[in-house]
């Protein structure tokens, strides 16, 4: 059943058919994110891995938190979850708890829109990057999933749905003053998901979280929010209509062009740290 495997960083990973993370390629997968996780994660930490995919970061986090810590890995797609479960099993990651569900602002169920181009690009909203194929998945608020657990670190990468997931984690974010978040930040994806990047930044700011690059450089929040407002003003419908019918590489090129025309200086997709001063 699991035909593609690779030994990497001391782990044995089963890959999806497309090797969507590119783990078998010579180039390392998101080395800056891994380095930031290694710097921020301490033994004994409780960590949320939201959008765990097949478990690349889950495995590394399991090693970093050690036997006294815990990793709570969340992945909604059933095929990715099967691979995640197998990778946790074969690497004997006994400090990992798995949840086959999505997280959002409210409990319920919703359609997960599937990408046939990359198994890491399924989305919790209808998207120009996905096909019409869907699977119905349970959705749970983080505050209801782990109401009694102290969380030290959240790693989240869910293709623009981060705002809704973190809205459902309001208590978690409020009650853990030392909590840090490593999140993918993609203004275009947030916009397409129905939450403007400005809304996302303002929500985290209201809870005392401020952005920094993965190497710890503090960002100018006012300038950052100004670029977010440019995307918000561009508008969801206009963005979607211009991207419709294009391939994923074409969409990436178009969004890069749009951002440049708007005067944005930041990358259109980046991973950031949000933390309280």
LINTANOR-V902447 format. One line per field, one symbol per residue. ss: DSSP state (~ for helix, > for strand, _ for the rest). A space follows every 10 residues. Layout:
ss = ???
This chain:
ss = ____>>>>__ >>>>______ __________ ~~~~~~~~~~ _____>>>>> _____~~~~~ ~~~~~____> >>>>___~~~ ~~~~~~~~~~ _____>>>>_ _>>____>>> >>>_______ __>_______ ___>>>>>>> _~~~~_____ __>>>>____ _~~~~~~__~ ~~~~~____> >>>>>_~~~~ ~~~___~~~~ ~~~~~~___> >>>____>__ ~~~~~~~~~~ ~~~~_~~~~~ ~~~____~~~ ~~~~~~~~~~ ~~_______> >>>>>__
